[in-house]
Amino acid sequence: MEIFVIINEQKLKAVLAENSRALALYKELEKGDIIINASDYGGFEKAANYHRRCHEMMSKSQCSLVI
């Protein structure tokens, strides 16, 4: 499964893993865009909370996105 991610107005293609979490994310994206506002964390990565129907999709500990 492939999706597009826009970061600072740059559109990137992302390939999702083949697992139930990725499928749940893909199905959520079929309903509309997901907007995540991230902030600097540790000076070399970004961190953000994702709440939109996250708990319906999976447990809270699994609500992270690695890009």
All heavy atoms as TSV, in Angstrom:
chain	resi	resn	atom	element	x	y	z
A	1	MET	N	N	0.849	-1.170	0.000
A	1	MET	CA	C	0.000	0.000	0.000
A	1	MET	C	C	0.894	1.231	0.000
A	1	MET	O	O	1.862	1.292	0.741
A	1	MET	CB	C	-0.898	0.024	1.226
A	1	MET	CG	C	-1.940	-1.055	1.258
A	1	MET	SD	S	-2.946	-1.007	2.775
A	1	MET	CE	C	-1.776	-1.662	3.939
A	2	GLU	N	N	0.532	2.181	-0.813
A	2	GLU	CA	C	1.271	3.435	-0.882
A	2	GLU	C	C	0.358	4.595	-0.520
A	2	GLU	O	O	-0.827	4.585	-0.854
A	2	GLU	CB	C	1.833	3.659	-2.284
A	2	GLU	CG	C	2.882	2.663	-2.686
A	2	GLU	CD	C	3.423	2.914	-4.074
A	2	GLU	OE1	O	2.882	3.746	-4.815
A	2	GLU	OE2	O	4.401	2.266	-4.423
A	3	ILE	N	N	0.925	5.569	0.169
A	3	ILE	CA	C	0.208	6.795	0.496
A	3	ILE	C	C	1.137	7.964	0.186
A	3	ILE	O	O	2.320	7.771	-0.090
A	3	ILE	CB	C	-0.225	6.840	1.976
A	3	ILE	CG1	C	0.997	6.820	2.912
A	3	ILE	CG2	C	-1.197	5.717	2.291
A	3	ILE	CD1	C	0.668	7.087	4.367
A	4	PHE	N	N	0.604	9.150	0.225
A	4	PHE	CA	C	1.419	10.351	0.084
A	4	PHE	C	C	1.382	11.125	1.394
A	4	PHE	O	O	0.338	11.247	2.026
A	4	PHE	CB	C	0.912	11.225	-1.066
A	4	PHE	CG	C	1.227	10.632	-2.409
A	4	PHE	CD1	C	0.296	9.880	-3.083
A	4	PHE	CD2	C	2.474	10.813	-2.981
A	4	PHE	CE1	C	0.582	9.313	-4.303
A	4	PHE	CE2	C	2.780	10.254	-4.211
A	4	PHE	CZ	C	1.837	9.499	-4.867
A	5	VAL	N	N	2.537	11.620	1.789
A	5	VAL	CA	C	2.694	12.398	3.005
A	5	VAL	C	C	3.202	13.768	2.591
A	5	VAL	O	O	4.138	13.868	1.808
A	5	VAL	CB	C	3.712	11.727	3.962
A	5	VAL	CG1	C	3.894	12.544	5.213
A	5	VAL	CG2	C	3.287	10.305	4.281
A	6	ILE	N	N	2.577	14.828	3.088
A	6	ILE	CA	C	3.032	16.182	2.793
A	6	ILE	C	C	3.671	16.746	4.052
A	6	ILE	O	O	3.040	16.832	5.099
A	6	ILE	CB	C	1.882	17.079	2.308
A	6	ILE	CG1	C	1.286	16.494	1.026
A	6	ILE	CG2	C	2.374	18.508	2.088
A	6	ILE	CD1	C	0.034	17.192	0.548
A	7	ILE	N	N	4.952	17.102	3.931
A	7	ILE	CA	C	5.712	17.668	5.045
A	7	ILE	C	C	6.267	19.003	4.578
A	7	ILE	O	O	7.040	19.050	3.619
A	7	ILE	CB	C	6.861	16.730	5.473
A	7	ILE	CG1	C	6.295	15.374	5.906
A	7	ILE	CG2	C	7.680	17.373	6.586
A	7	ILE	CD1	C	7.335	14.322	6.174
A	8	ASN	N	N	5.834	20.081	5.255
A	8	ASN	CA	C	6.275	21.435	4.867
A	8	ASN	C	C	6.109	21.671	3.370
A	8	ASN	O	O	7.028	22.093	2.688
A	8	ASN	CB	C	7.722	21.680	5.295
A	8	ASN	CG	C	7.870	21.757	6.788
A	8	ASN	OD1	O	6.923	22.099	7.490
A	8	ASN	ND2	N	9.034	21.430	7.281
A	9	GLU	N	N	4.953	21.331	2.858
A	9	GLU	CA	C	4.566	21.529	1.464
A	9	GLU	C	C	5.327	20.644	0.476
A	9	GLU	O	O	5.202	20.807	-0.728
A	9	GLU	CB	C	4.686	22.999	1.069
A	9	GLU	CG	C	3.800	23.903	1.913
A	9	GLU	CD	C	3.926	25.360	1.555
A	9	GLU	OE1	O	4.419	25.679	0.463
A	9	GLU	OE2	O	3.524	26.186	2.385
A	10	GLN	N	N	6.097	19.691	0.950
A	10	GLN	CA	C	6.796	18.748	0.084
A	10	GLN	C	C	6.039	17.424	0.111
A	10	GLN	O	O	5.833	16.833	1.174
A	10	GLN	CB	C	8.235	18.537	0.544
A	10	GLN	CG	C	9.014	17.626	-0.369
A	10	GLN	CD	C	10.463	17.477	0.058
A	10	GLN	OE1	O	10.898	18.043	1.047
A	10	GLN	NE2	N	11.212	16.706	-0.693
A	11	LYS	N	N	5.624	16.950	-1.062
A	11	LYS	CA	C	4.840	15.719	-1.166
A	11	LYS	C	C	5.778	14.530	-1.357
A	11	LYS	O	O	6.586	14.496	-2.280
A	11	LYS	CB	C	3.876	15.823	-2.349
A	11	LYS	CG	C	2.892	14.693	-2.460
A	11	LYS	CD	C	1.917	14.961	-3.601
A	11	LYS	CE	C	0.870	13.892	-3.717
A	11	LYS	NZ	N	-0.083	14.183	-4.795
A	12	LEU	N	N	5.659	13.545	-0.459
A	12	LEU	CA	C	6.507	12.360	-0.489
A	12	LEU	C	C	5.654	11.105	-0.571
A	12	LEU	O	O	4.588	11.029	0.027
A	12	LEU	CB	C	7.350	12.286	0.789
A	12	LEU	CG	C	8.180	13.512	1.131
A	12	LEU	CD1	C	8.720	13.407	2.547
A	12	LEU	CD2	C	9.312	13.671	0.135
A	13	LYS	N	N	6.129	10.118	-1.303
A	13	LYS	CA	C	5.426	8.835	-1.368
A	13	LYS	C	C	5.941	7.955	-0.237
A	13	LYS	O	O	7.147	7.883	0.012
A	13	LYS	CB	C	5.662	8.157	-2.706
A	13	LYS	CG	C	4.902	6.852	-2.837
A	13	LYS	CD	C	4.865	6.262	-4.229
A	13	LYS	CE	C	6.167	6.205	-4.927
A	13	LYS	NZ	N	6.112	5.447	-6.183
A	14	ALA	N	N	5.032	7.301	0.465
A	14	ALA	CA	C	5.392	6.404	1.558
A	14	ALA	C	C	4.777	5.035	1.297
A	14	ALA	O	O	3.655	4.930	0.812
A	14	ALA	CB	C	4.888	6.961	2.885
A	15	VAL	N	N	5.518	4.000	1.592
A	15	VAL	CA	C	5.034	2.631	1.449
A	15	VAL	C	C	4.714	2.104	2.849
A	15	VAL	O	O	5.572	2.107	3.730
A	15	VAL	CB	C	6.094	1.734	0.768
A	15	VAL	CG1	C	5.598	0.306	0.667
A	15	VAL	CG2	C	6.439	2.286	-0.610
A	16	LEU	N	N	3.476	1.686	3.034
A	16	LEU	CA	C	3.049	1.164	4.327
A	16	LEU	C	C	3.469	-0.292	4.480
A	16	LEU	O	O	3.491	-1.050	3.502
A	16	LEU	CB	C	1.534	1.274	4.470
A	16	LEU	CG	C	0.946	2.681	4.453
A	16	LEU	CD1	C	-0.574	2.607	4.521
A	16	LEU	CD2	C	1.488	3.516	5.582
A	17	ALA	N	N	3.775	-0.672	5.689
A	17	ALA	CA	C	4.082	-2.068	5.990
A	17	ALA	C	C	2.834	-2.909	5.756
A	17	ALA	O	O	1.717	-2.395	5.721
A	17	ALA	CB	C	4.545	-2.194	7.438
A	18	GLU	N	N	3.026	-4.185	5.594
A	18	GLU	CA	C	1.895	-5.092	5.395
A	18	GLU	C	C	1.522	-5.713	6.737
A	18	GLU	O	O	1.944	-6.824	7.062
A	18	GLU	CB	C	2.244	-6.147	4.357
A	18	GLU	CG	C	2.428	-5.561	2.966
A	18	GLU	CD	C	2.646	-6.613	1.904
A	18	GLU	OE1	O	2.233	-7.774	2.109
A	18	GLU	OE2	O	3.237	-6.274	0.875
A	19	ASN	N	N	0.737	-4.959	7.524
A	19	ASN	CA	C	0.271	-5.466	8.807
A	19	ASN	C	C	-1.059	-4.808	9.153
A	19	ASN	O	O	-1.519	-3.907	8.454
A	19	ASN	CB	C	1.318	-5.261	9.911
A	19	ASN	CG	C	1.673	-3.812	10.114
A	19	ASN	OD1	O	0.812	-2.943	10.154
A	19	ASN	ND2	N	2.963	-3.531	10.243
A	20	SER	N	N	-1.668	-5.240	10.238
A	20	SER	CA	C	-3.000	-4.757	10.593
A	20	SER	C	C	-2.995	-3.276	10.972
A	20	SER	O	O	-3.962	-2.564	10.716
A	20	SER	CB	C	-3.581	-5.592	11.742
A	20	SER	OG	O	-2.750	-5.506	12.882
A	21	ARG	N	N	-1.926	-2.785	11.583
A	21	ARG	CA	C	-1.848	-1.370	11.949
A	21	ARG	C	C	-1.816	-0.486	10.710
A	21	ARG	O	O	-2.489	0.534	10.651
A	21	ARG	CB	C	-0.623	-1.109	12.806
A	21	ARG	CG	C	-0.655	-1.797	14.128
A	21	ARG	CD	C	0.625	-1.560	14.868
A	21	ARG	NE	N	0.717	-2.454	16.005
A	21	ARG	CZ	C	1.788	-2.629	16.710
A	21	ARG	NH1	N	2.886	-1.971	16.402
A	21	ARG	NH2	N	1.799	-3.446	17.732
A	22	ALA	N	N	-1.019	-0.875	9.736
A	22	ALA	CA	C	-0.932	-0.097	8.499
A	22	ALA	C	C	-2.264	-0.130	7.762
A	22	ALA	O	O	-2.701	0.882	7.211
A	22	ALA	CB	C	0.191	-0.629	7.618
A	23	LEU	N	N	-2.913	-1.264	7.749
A	23	LEU	CA	C	-4.217	-1.369	7.103
A	23	LEU	C	C	-5.243	-0.480	7.800
A	23	LEU	O	O	-6.036	0.202	7.145
A	23	LEU	CB	C	-4.694	-2.820	7.091
A	23	LEU	CG	C	-6.040	-3.068	6.424
A	23	LEU	CD1	C	-6.035	-2.610	4.967
A	23	LEU	CD2	C	-6.416	-4.540	6.508
A	24	ALA	N	N	-5.203	-0.422	9.129
A	24	ALA	CA	C	-6.117	0.448	9.869
A	24	ALA	C	C	-5.866	1.911	9.526
A	24	ALA	O	O	-6.807	2.682	9.334
A	24	ALA	CB	C	-5.958	0.220	11.369
A	25	LEU	N	N	-4.602	2.298	9.413
A	25	LEU	CA	C	-4.265	3.666	9.021
A	25	LEU	C	C	-4.763	3.944	7.614
A	25	LEU	O	O	-5.357	4.986	7.350
A	25	LEU	CB	C	-2.758	3.895	9.106
A	25	LEU	CG	C	-2.266	5.243	8.577
A	25	LEU	CD1	C	-2.851	6.400	9.382
A	25	LEU	CD2	C	-0.749	5.294	8.579
A	26	TYR	N	N	-4.560	3.018	6.694
A	26	TYR	CA	C	-4.995	3.193	5.310
A	26	TYR	C	C	-6.520	3.377	5.244
A	26	TYR	O	O	-7.015	4.251	4.547
A	26	TYR	CB	C	-4.561	1.983	4.481
A	26	TYR	CG	C	-4.779	2.157	3.008
A	26	TYR	CD1	C	-3.853	2.856	2.236
A	26	TYR	CD2	C	-5.887	1.634	2.378
A	26	TYR	CE1	C	-4.041	3.024	0.880
A	26	TYR	CE2	C	-6.087	1.797	1.017
A	26	TYR	CZ	C	-5.161	2.490	0.280
A	26	TYR	OH	O	-5.361	2.660	-1.064
A	27	LYS	N	N	-7.247	2.571	5.991
A	27	LYS	CA	C	-8.711	2.685	6.002
A	27	LYS	C	C	-9.147	4.031	6.589
A	27	LYS	O	O	-10.121	4.621	6.147
A	27	LYS	CB	C	-9.344	1.524	6.764
A	27	LYS	CG	C	-9.238	0.224	6.007
A	27	LYS	CD	C	-9.916	-0.904	6.749
A	27	LYS	CE	C	-9.714	-2.183	5.969
A	27	LYS	NZ	N	-10.922	-2.842	5.609
A	28	GLU	N	N	-8.419	4.507	7.588
A	28	GLU	CA	C	-8.730	5.812	8.173
A	28	GLU	C	C	-8.482	6.926	7.146
A	28	GLU	O	O	-9.249	7.874	7.049
A	28	GLU	CB	C	-7.888	6.023	9.429
A	28	GLU	CG	C	-8.286	7.188	10.258
A	28	GLU	CD	C	-9.641	7.038	10.916
A	28	GLU	OE1	O	-10.185	5.926	11.005
A	28	GLU	OE2	O	-10.188	8.075	11.345
A	29	LEU	N	N	-7.427	6.781	6.365
A	29	LEU	CA	C	-7.116	7.777	5.337
A	29	LEU	C	C	-8.156	7.799	4.223
A	29	LEU	O	O	-8.360	8.820	3.580
A	29	LEU	CB	C	-5.723	7.520	4.751
A	29	LEU	CG	C	-4.576	7.919	5.658
A	29	LEU	CD1	C	-3.272	7.323	5.140
A	29	LEU	CD2	C	-4.476	9.430	5.764
A	30	GLU	N	N	-8.817	6.674	3.985
A	30	GLU	CA	C	-9.887	6.643	2.988
A	30	GLU	C	C	-11.040	7.568	3.380
A	30	GLU	O	O	-11.775	8.045	2.531
A	30	GLU	CB	C	-10.404	5.221	2.795
A	30	GLU	CG	C	-9.426	4.324	2.054
A	30	GLU	CD	C	-9.934	2.910	1.890
A	30	GLU	OE1	O	-10.699	2.428	2.756
A	30	GLU	OE2	O	-9.549	2.278	0.890
A	31	LYS	N	N	-11.177	7.854	4.677
A	31	LYS	CA	C	-12.234	8.743	5.165
A	31	LYS	C	C	-11.863	10.212	5.013
A	31	LYS	O	O	-12.713	11.076	5.127
A	31	LYS	CB	C	-12.521	8.450	6.641
A	31	LYS	CG	C	-13.010	7.046	6.899
A	31	LYS	CD	C	-13.145	6.798	8.383
A	31	LYS	CE	C	-13.497	5.362	8.662
A	31	LYS	NZ	N	-13.541	5.083	10.112
A	32	GLY	N	N	-10.587	10.501	4.801
A	32	GLY	CA	C	-10.149	11.888	4.666
A	32	GLY	C	C	-8.727	12.061	5.147
A	32	GLY	O	O	-8.139	11.162	5.754
A	33	ASP	N	N	-8.177	13.222	4.876
A	33	ASP	CA	C	-6.812	13.523	5.277
A	33	ASP	C	C	-6.658	13.503	6.788
A	33	ASP	O	O	-7.588	13.815	7.528
A	33	ASP	CB	C	-6.393	14.910	4.779
A	33	ASP	CG	C	-6.270	14.977	3.271
A	33	ASP	OD1	O	-6.186	13.912	2.629
A	33	ASP	OD2	O	-6.249	16.097	2.735
A	34	ILE	N	N	-5.479	13.139	7.228
A	34	ILE	CA	C	-5.116	13.213	8.641
A	34	ILE	C	C	-4.038	14.277	8.748
A	34	ILE	O	O	-3.014	14.199	8.063
A	34	ILE	CB	C	-4.586	11.865	9.154
A	34	ILE	CG1	C	-5.679	10.796	9.058
A	34	ILE	CG2	C	-4.074	12.004	10.584
A	34	ILE	CD1	C	-5.193	9.393	9.370
A	35	ILE	N	N	-4.270	15.269	9.579
A	35	ILE	CA	C	-3.304	16.353	9.763
A	35	ILE	C	C	-2.672	16.201	11.135
A	35	ILE	O	O	-3.371	16.150	12.148
A	35	ILE	CB	C	-3.967	17.730	9.606
A	35	ILE	CG1	C	-4.530	17.862	8.188
A	35	ILE	CG2	C	-2.970	18.850	9.915
A	35	ILE	CD1	C	-5.389	19.081	7.975
A	36	ILE	N	N	-1.349	16.111	11.157
A	36	ILE	CA	C	-0.607	15.949	12.399
A	36	ILE	C	C	0.374	17.109	12.510
A	36	ILE	O	O	1.184	17.324	11.619
A	36	ILE	CB	C	0.156	14.614	12.425
A	36	ILE	CG1	C	-0.822	13.451	12.299
A	36	ILE	CG2	C	1.005	14.503	13.685
A	36	ILE	CD1	C	-0.172	12.105	12.115
A	37	ASN	N	N	0.283	17.862	13.585
A	37	ASN	CA	C	1.227	18.945	13.842
A	37	ASN	C	C	2.294	18.416	14.792
A	37	ASN	O	O	1.998	18.052	15.920
A	37	ASN	CB	C	0.514	20.151	14.459
A	37	ASN	CG	C	-0.460	20.768	13.490
A	37	ASN	OD1	O	-0.102	21.028	12.351
A	37	ASN	ND2	N	-1.682	20.990	13.915
A	38	ALA	N	N	3.535	18.393	14.303
A	38	ALA	CA	C	4.639	17.853	15.088
A	38	ALA	C	C	5.546	18.972	15.568
A	38	ALA	O	O	5.604	20.043	14.974
A	38	ALA	CB	C	5.428	16.856	14.242
A	39	SER	N	N	6.261	18.696	16.643
A	39	SER	CA	C	7.222	19.670	17.170
A	39	SER	C	C	8.581	18.996	17.331
A	39	SER	O	O	8.688	17.774	17.351
A	39	SER	CB	C	6.740	20.222	18.509
A	39	SER	OG	O	6.546	19.172	19.425
A	40	ASP	N	N	9.620	19.809	17.437
A	40	ASP	CA	C	10.976	19.285	17.597
A	40	ASP	C	C	11.096	18.461	18.873
A	40	ASP	O	O	10.530	18.804	19.903
A	40	ASP	CB	C	11.997	20.416	17.635
A	40	ASP	CG	C	12.203	21.060	16.276
A	40	ASP	OD1	O	11.999	20.364	15.263
A	40	ASP	OD2	O	12.562	22.237	16.225
A	41	TYR	N	N	11.851	17.397	18.776
A	41	TYR	CA	C	12.098	16.529	19.919
A	41	TYR	C	C	13.554	16.063	19.843
A	41	TYR	O	O	13.939	15.378	18.893
A	41	TYR	CB	C	11.151	15.327	19.904
A	41	TYR	CG	C	11.355	14.379	21.046
A	41	TYR	CD1	C	10.849	14.670	22.297
A	41	TYR	CD2	C	12.056	13.199	20.866
A	41	TYR	CE1	C	11.031	13.804	23.360
A	41	TYR	CE2	C	12.249	12.332	21.924
A	41	TYR	CZ	C	11.737	12.635	23.166
A	41	TYR	OH	O	11.917	11.779	24.210
A	42	GLY	N	N	14.338	16.472	20.779
A	42	GLY	CA	C	15.726	16.039	20.823
A	42	GLY	C	C	16.625	16.680	19.795
A	42	GLY	O	O	17.763	16.270	19.632
A	43	GLY	N	N	16.126	17.653	19.059
A	43	GLY	CA	C	16.955	18.353	18.089
A	43	GLY	C	C	17.160	17.641	16.763
A	43	GLY	O	O	17.749	18.192	15.850
A	44	PHE	N	N	16.671	16.398	16.628
A	44	PHE	CA	C	16.889	15.682	15.377
A	44	PHE	C	C	15.680	14.873	14.918
A	44	PHE	O	O	15.740	14.176	13.911
A	44	PHE	CB	C	18.104	14.749	15.495
A	44	PHE	CG	C	17.941	13.701	16.563
A	44	PHE	CD1	C	17.419	12.456	16.257
A	44	PHE	CD2	C	18.311	13.966	17.866
A	44	PHE	CE1	C	17.272	11.494	17.235
A	44	PHE	CE2	C	18.171	13.009	18.856
A	44	PHE	CZ	C	17.652	11.769	18.540
A	45	GLU	N	N	14.579	14.961	15.652
A	45	GLU	CA	C	13.366	14.263	15.248
A	45	GLU	C	C	12.141	15.071	15.657
A	45	GLU	O	O	12.243	16.071	16.341
A	45	GLU	CB	C	13.325	12.870	15.859
A	45	GLU	CG	C	13.336	12.848	17.380
A	45	GLU	CD	C	13.431	11.441	17.936
A	45	GLU	OE1	O	12.803	10.529	17.380
A	45	GLU	OE2	O	14.123	11.257	18.938
A	46	LYS	N	N	10.986	14.639	15.192
A	46	LYS	CA	C	9.722	15.302	15.497
A	46	LYS	C	C	8.856	14.374	16.338
A	46	LYS	O	O	8.930	13.155	16.215
A	46	LYS	CB	C	8.970	15.650	14.207
A	46	LYS	CG	C	9.704	16.597	13.285
A	46	LYS	CD	C	9.698	17.981	13.844
A	46	LYS	CE	C	10.320	18.956	12.852
A	46	LYS	NZ	N	10.424	20.286	13.377
A	47	ALA	N	N	8.023	14.967	17.166
A	47	ALA	CA	C	7.086	14.206	17.992
A	47	ALA	C	C	5.711	14.845	17.875
A	47	ALA	O	O	5.591	16.057	17.744
A	47	ALA	CB	C	7.542	14.201	19.435
A	48	ALA	N	N	4.674	14.008	17.895
A	48	ALA	CA	C	3.305	14.514	17.802
A	48	ALA	C	C	2.356	13.500	18.416
A	48	ALA	O	O	2.649	12.311	18.481
A	48	ALA	CB	C	2.933	14.773	16.353
A	49	ASN	N	N	1.221	13.984	18.855
A	49	ASN	CA	C	0.149	13.121	19.334
A	49	ASN	C	C	-0.880	12.984	18.231
A	49	ASN	O	O	-1.190	13.939	17.541
A	49	ASN	CB	C	-0.508	13.717	20.575
A	49	ASN	CG	C	0.416	13.702	21.763
A	49	ASN	OD1	O	1.145	12.742	21.965
A	49	ASN	ND2	N	0.410	14.764	22.540
A	50	TYR	N	N	-1.399	11.792	18.101
A	50	TYR	CA	C	-2.427	11.517	17.101
A	50	TYR	C	C	-3.652	10.975	17.823
A	50	TYR	O	O	-3.589	9.929	18.445
A	50	TYR	CB	C	-1.909	10.503	16.076
A	50	TYR	CG	C	-2.960	10.017	15.128
A	50	TYR	CD1	C	-3.572	10.893	14.251
A	50	TYR	CD2	C	-3.352	8.693	15.107
A	50	TYR	CE1	C	-4.548	10.453	13.382
A	50	TYR	CE2	C	-4.324	8.246	14.243
A	50	TYR	CZ	C	-4.916	9.124	13.381
A	50	TYR	OH	O	-5.892	8.701	12.517
A	51	HIS	N	N	-4.745	11.728	17.768
A	51	HIS	CA	C	-5.921	11.337	18.542
A	51	HIS	C	C	-7.132	10.979	17.689
A	51	HIS	O	O	-8.050	10.367	18.188
A	51	HIS	CB	C	-6.325	12.465	19.495
A	51	HIS	CG	C	-5.279	12.735	20.521
A	51	HIS	ND1	N	-5.010	11.871	21.549
A	51	HIS	CD2	C	-4.408	13.755	20.660
A	51	HIS	CE1	C	-4.035	12.353	22.291
A	51	HIS	NE2	N	-3.645	13.489	21.775
A	52	ARG	N	N	-7.169	11.358	16.433
A	52	ARG	CA	C	-8.367	11.173	15.609
A	52	ARG	C	C	-8.730	9.699	15.490
A	52	ARG	O	O	-8.111	8.948	14.765
A	52	ARG	CB	C	-8.134	11.767	14.228
A	52	ARG	CG	C	-9.325	11.664	13.334
A	52	ARG	CD	C	-9.015	12.287	11.993
A	52	ARG	NE	N	-9.798	11.629	10.982
A	52	ARG	CZ	C	-9.520	11.642	9.712
A	52	ARG	NH1	N	-8.463	12.266	9.272
A	52	ARG	NH2	N	-10.277	11.021	8.857
A	53	ARG	N	N	-9.729	9.290	16.221
A	53	ARG	CA	C	-10.231	7.923	16.216
A	53	ARG	C	C	-9.137	6.892	16.461
A	53	ARG	O	O	-9.267	5.731	16.118
A	53	ARG	CB	C	-10.971	7.635	14.898
A	53	ARG	CG	C	-12.276	8.377	14.790
A	53	ARG	CD	C	-13.065	7.924	13.595
A	53	ARG	NE	N	-12.526	8.362	12.341
A	53	ARG	CZ	C	-12.777	9.531	11.762
A	53	ARG	NH1	N	-13.551	10.391	12.343
A	53	ARG	NH2	N	-12.276	9.839	10.600
A	54	CYS	N	N	-8.053	7.305	17.057
A	54	CYS	CA	C	-6.928	6.405	17.304
A	54	CYS	C	C	-7.344	5.238	18.192
A	54	CYS	O	O	-6.990	4.102	17.922
A	54	CYS	CB	C	-5.789	7.189	17.939
A	54	CYS	SG	S	-4.313	6.220	18.197
A	55	HIS	N	N	-8.084	5.525	19.222
A	55	HIS	CA	C	-8.445	4.476	20.164
A	55	HIS	C	C	-9.420	3.474	19.559
A	55	HIS	O	O	-9.496	2.341	20.007
A	55	HIS	CB	C	-8.995	5.087	21.450
A	55	HIS	CG	C	-7.996	5.985	22.106
A	55	HIS	ND1	N	-6.872	5.489	22.717
A	55	HIS	CD2	C	-7.897	7.322	22.195
A	55	HIS	CE1	C	-6.146	6.490	23.181
A	55	HIS	NE2	N	-6.746	7.604	22.869
A	56	GLU	N	N	-10.147	3.884	18.514
A	56	GLU	CA	C	-11.019	2.942	17.828
A	56	GLU	C	C	-10.195	2.008	16.943
A	56	GLU	O	O	-10.573	0.881	16.702
A	56	GLU	CB	C	-12.032	3.690	16.966
A	56	GLU	CG	C	-13.008	4.528	17.753
A	56	GLU	CD	C	-13.865	5.394	16.849
A	56	GLU	OE1	O	-13.942	5.116	15.651
A	56	GLU	OE2	O	-14.468	6.356	17.357
A	57	MET	N	N	-9.064	2.508	16.435
A	57	MET	CA	C	-8.245	1.748	15.505
A	57	MET	C	C	-7.327	0.767	16.228
A	57	MET	O	O	-7.111	-0.332	15.785
A	57	MET	CB	C	-7.382	2.694	14.661
A	57	MET	CG	C	-8.161	3.541	13.689
A	57	MET	SD	S	-7.179	4.846	12.922
A	57	MET	CE	C	-5.566	4.172	12.745
A	58	MET	N	N	-6.726	1.211	17.332
A	58	MET	CA	C	-5.702	0.420	18.000
A	58	MET	C	C	-5.484	0.959	19.398
A	58	MET	O	O	-6.049	1.969	19.765
A	58	MET	CB	C	-4.414	0.463	17.186
A	58	MET	CG	C	-3.922	1.874	16.905
A	58	MET	SD	S	-2.657	1.961	15.638
A	58	MET	CE	C	-3.628	1.883	14.152
A	59	SER	N	N	-4.653	0.323	20.172
A	59	SER	CA	C	-4.411	0.799	21.520
A	59	SER	C	C	-3.578	2.075	21.503
A	59	SER	O	O	-2.875	2.354	20.547
A	59	SER	CB	C	-3.695	-0.276	22.341
A	59	SER	OG	O	-2.360	-0.395	21.922
A	60	LYS	N	N	-3.636	2.837	22.578
A	60	LYS	CA	C	-2.938	4.123	22.653
A	60	LYS	C	C	-1.442	3.971	22.408
A	60	LYS	O	O	-0.816	4.796	21.772
A	60	LYS	CB	C	-3.190	4.769	24.006
A	60	LYS	CG	C	-2.582	6.135	24.141
A	60	LYS	CD	C	-2.916	6.767	25.476
A	60	LYS	CE	C	-2.303	8.145	25.576
A	60	LYS	NZ	N	-2.579	8.768	26.838
A	61	SER	N	N	-0.840	2.917	22.900
A	61	SER	CA	C	0.595	2.732	22.744
A	61	SER	C	C	0.995	2.512	21.286
A	61	SER	O	O	2.154	2.651	20.933
A	61	SER	CB	C	1.079	1.559	23.595
A	61	SER	OG	O	0.517	0.355	23.122
A	62	GLN	N	N	0.040	2.204	20.434
A	62	GLN	CA	C	0.343	1.955	19.037
A	62	GLN	C	C	0.027	3.147	18.154
A	62	GLN	O	O	0.107	3.056	16.944
A	62	GLN	CB	C	-0.454	0.745	18.543
A	62	GLN	CG	C	-0.105	-0.526	19.286
A	62	GLN	CD	C	-1.093	-1.622	19.013
A	62	GLN	OE1	O	-2.234	-1.389	18.668
A	62	GLN	NE2	N	-0.642	-2.841	19.162
A	63	CYS	N	N	-0.318	4.277	18.734
A	63	CYS	CA	C	-0.729	5.445	17.957
A	63	CYS	C	C	0.475	6.338	17.637
A	63	CYS	O	O	0.528	7.489	18.026
A	63	CYS	CB	C	-1.792	6.240	18.712
A	63	CYS	SG	S	-3.305	5.306	18.891
A	64	SER	N	N	1.432	5.793	16.973
A	64	SER	CA	C	2.585	6.585	16.567
A	64	SER	C	C	2.872	6.338	15.097
A	64	SER	O	O	2.498	5.309	14.553
A	64	SER	CB	C	3.815	6.240	17.409
A	64	SER	OG	O	4.141	4.885	17.239
A	65	LEU	N	N	3.518	7.286	14.485
A	65	LEU	CA	C	3.837	7.219	13.071
A	65	LEU	C	C	5.311	7.516	12.919
A	65	LEU	O	O	5.792	8.520	13.405
A	65	LEU	CB	C	3.003	8.249	12.308
A	65	LEU	CG	C	3.200	8.328	10.811
A	65	LEU	CD1	C	2.766	7.039	10.144
A	65	LEU	CD2	C	2.396	9.499	10.250
A	66	VAL	N	N	6.025	6.627	12.278
A	66	VAL	CA	C	7.460	6.824	12.054
A	66	VAL	C	C	7.665	7.082	10.580
A	66	VAL	O	O	7.249	6.306	9.730
A	66	VAL	CB	C	8.260	5.568	12.487
A	66	VAL	CG1	C	9.734	5.775	12.195
A	66	VAL	CG2	C	8.015	5.254	13.937
A	67	ILE	N	N	8.306	8.232	10.302
A	67	ILE	CA	C	8.566	8.602	8.904
A	67	ILE	C	C	10.056	8.671	8.698
A	67	ILE	O	O	10.775	9.214	9.485
A	67	ILE	CB	C	7.923	9.960	8.575
A	67	ILE	CG1	C	6.414	9.840	8.747
A	67	ILE	CG2	C	8.282	10.392	7.170
A	67	ILE	CD1	C	5.671	11.112	8.541
